[in-house]
Amino acid sequence: MATEVGGFDDPSAEVLAEAAAAFGLLASSARLHIVWALAQGESDVTGLAERVGGALPAVSQHLTKLKLAGLVRSRREGRRQVYFVDDPDVVTVVRLMVGQLTDRADRADRAERADRAERADRSGLPAQGTGRVRGFGA
């Protein structure tokens, strides 16, 4: 039974189960990396294996699972199988999540560097990671 909350109907149990299965597949960093790479453009399994740093058989297995779930599709080009993400909504979700987490990590890195620099200023020593080596240069 769907209940309206905040102007939205609750999804059916079937839809929630399907979404959970899709998110479960993307919970693997290897599969998420594959979908991320395919969101940037289509590729064959060899190109994906090189890009994501995985063994060819493992990448092929991940692609099979993603394909069965409908997150990835493929087409034959001669002897090659070319994979792609056909659903723009999947691309949007992956780009949004990865982009959001990248921004968060960048902000944390900047805050950490600023904190190190502030501590170094108070101590009179150079901050770590400034590229200066003690006894060399200014």
Buried (B, 14 or more C-beta within 10 A) or exposed (E): EEEEEEEEEEEEEEEEEBEEEBEEBBEBEEBBBBBBBBBEEBBBBEBBBEBBEBEEEEBBBBBEBBBEBEBBBBEEEEEBBBBBBBEEEBBEBBBEBBEEEEEEEEEEEEEEBEEBBEEBEEEEEBBEEEEEEEEEEE
